Each structure stands twice: as C-alpha cells, then as structure tokens.
Amino acid sequence: MTTIVRFAPSPTGLLHVGNARTAILNFLIARKNSGKFLLRIDDTDTERSKPEYETAILDSLKWLGVSHDLFARQSERAPAHQEAADRLKATGQLYPCYESALELDRRRQRQIASGKPPVYDRAALSLSAEDRARLEAEGRRPHWRFKLSQKKVAWKDLIRGEVEIDTAHLSDPVLIREDGRFLYTLPSVVDDVDFAITHIIRGEDHVTNTAVQIEIFEALCGTAPAFAHHPLLIGAGGEALSKRLGSLSLKLLAEDGIEPMAAASYLAKTGTSDPIAPFATMDELVAGFAMEKIGRAPAHFDPAELANLNAKLLHLLPFAAVEDRLAEAQVGGESFWEAVKANLTRFADVKDLWPLVVGPITPVIEDAAFIAAAADLLPPEPWDEATWGLWTKAVAAATGTKGKTLFHPLRLALTAREHGPELKKLLPLIGRTRALARLKGETA
Ligand code: GLU
C-alpha cells in the first residue's frame, strides 16, 4: 500500500518551528517509503484564516525544502463534508443541540460544583420533535454533536505505543456550529478518507482528538489510518514554547540567516535517538530517517543550538553548493570561500569578510618597527598557502618574536581585526601589493 501522509496547517498564522517539525516528519516518512505528501490547508475557520497566511506557509515550506505531491484546501471541499454530515445525521450519530453557550456553561459549573466531570449530559437527545419545533420557532438554531460510543478506543500509536482513551469521559464533540459552519474535526476525517491517508502524524496535543476521530472514521468508512503523535517542542530550559511560537516563525529564522537545511536538520533530529548534526541535503535526512527513532520525551528547540548548527553546516558546504550565492553577494569565488567558510556563523558574513581581501582596510599598527621589519621580509610572488608560514618564520628569526606576539600584530596590520580567517589562506588572496601597503600603514 502506498504511504500517503498529510500536513494540515491552518492558515491563521505563520509557519513556526513546532508545525514545521510536523511537516518535516511527514515529508521524511513519505520520501522514505516512496509515498505521497499531501499539503492540506485547513481553512474552515473563516474568521481566522487568511490567504496571506496560506501564501506565507507555502513560502516557508518551499524555503525549508518540504515539497508536496498533492494539494487541497478544505474550504473547497464543503460538499464532501456536507455529504458526510448528512450521512451521520441519517444514522442519528450526529444530533442537534439547542443549548446556548451560557446554558452549557451554567451546566458545567453545576457539574463541577457537585463533583461530577463536566461532560455534556446529552440532554438534547431526549428532545422530542415537538420540543425541537418549538425551539426553532423561538429562533434557535441547532449546533450538531457527534454521538460518541462511550467505549474504550484503542490504537497502536507509532510513537507512543498502545494508547487507550475511554470516550465515556469526553463530551460528544460539536462538529457543526449554530451558523452551519464546520469545526475542524469532521472535515479533517472526511478529507483523510477521501485522500486515502495511510498515516496521520501530528503533535501529541491531538491525542484526545484522535479517539474522537477514530470513532468518526469508523462511522464513515469502517477503518481508521495509522496514527503517530510526536511530543511537542519545548524550550531549552524545559519551558513550553506555545506562547513564544509566534516569534519562532520560519520567516524569522530565514531573516536571521538560518540556512534552510540547518533548520531542516535540527527539526528532523531534535527529539530523536540520533545526534543533532548538520545535513547538507534532504536526501541525507531521508536516508537516516526512521519512525522508531522519534522519542517519547519532549523535543527541545534551542535557538542557540540552531545557530551553532547553522555555523557547522556552513563550514561543511562545498563551493559548488554556494557558488551562485557568492556571485549574487558580489564577493570572491572558490579560494575566498575556502578561506572564510570556517569563520561564518551566517552566510551573509561573507559580505563583511570580503573587504579583508579587496579592501579598503585601515590597518592597526601597534609596533611600527616590528611591522616595518616584517614588511621588508615579505617574500616575492607567486604566493600560496605556504607563504604565510615561510614569511612568519623569517620574521620570527629576524625579530626574535614568536607565538601570539608574532602573529597578532601581523593580523592587526593586515586585517585591522583581532580575529578572522586563517591568514595562510587569506594572505595569497590579499596579494603582495595590498599586503605591503597595509604593512606600511596605508588604507588599502
Ligand atoms: N489544522 C490542524 C492543526 O493545525 C491539523 C491537525 C491535524 O493534523 O489533524 O492543528
């Protein structure tokens, strides 16, 4: 059977690291099994859904490298949802209720006060046809609840193992609101059935939903797909991320200079039995992916760790992977990349490092006599990576300096910086003319 998975974001905000992780996990399982990945936009909440968020989510997924094979928008599938609702109404599994929010709330308060669980008491089930007609005549419109079996629903979760939820402890869920609009629960099941979804992989905040939805799957088509609920992301110190998720959008990560593959690597590996390490391509992540590696403990998201991973990824990128971007940034080519990549924390740093090669740099000269001696010893060109070693050896012999007292003033004179790329790689790029000018204190 072909694996078909789906990622189903609601277009009510930007894609954040939490739901991006869900997207990546679904994408990896689809690719690993040569299956299909459905991107489904859950836009039934017409008040909160916005086309611009849909566009932003699509952009972020593209940036991340998560491509979809199938696409659907729930708002365009209303007839299928309606047809399913009609079937459930016909069997009595979907029943009309007329209580107002206020009445329901009072009832809940009374239940809590008398020590009972605040579960909907199904009062609406005992309304007669006349009662309903009278309520409608008063102008009331029904909302519709799904009649749960009040039995234990069990499934073998691909991450959590055996899960059992007694639906007797749950209120019959409202599937259709008073104004006729569907809540998320039913359209999701109908779409999962129609797109022949084989695995539903989502956050563990949906575990209770799953028990309800399994009952709806069974009512509509007899069987439910496989489920896997992954633990949610938490902050480095164990704090819930939910409140900060707005500030952890992929858009922001991109603006902060995080490489898509650094984000993808981090989100694919956090909370798994694999170490968090940089991967340069999605194919490598797919190769290493296995559902069994996803742990049950919460997965951490630590922006500092991601920044660190981003640097590590840049350090291992070959020139071919960045050639176009270097050209676009109007900086040097392969030898420049090889000279500076180990110093990058963000790709954009190349722009800041390029002047070290082409100037202008205003040198910092602390000991003029020492630097003048070093300038006199500059070897003739052609220069290569061995030049720095030969030159500094000669300077050491002539001046009697070594270690930091030898290298640090030379670095300051040549680059005007305390730290930076390895000088043995940088020096041939700077070239003799410019190096000599800087050693003479000229801006070059
Ligand atoms: N739109 C739902 C959400 O974002 C999808 C949940 C699901 O995967 O079924 O929470």
Residues whose N, C-alpha, C, O or C-beta is under 5 A from the ligand:
A	BS01	LIG	A8 P9 S10 D42 S188 R202
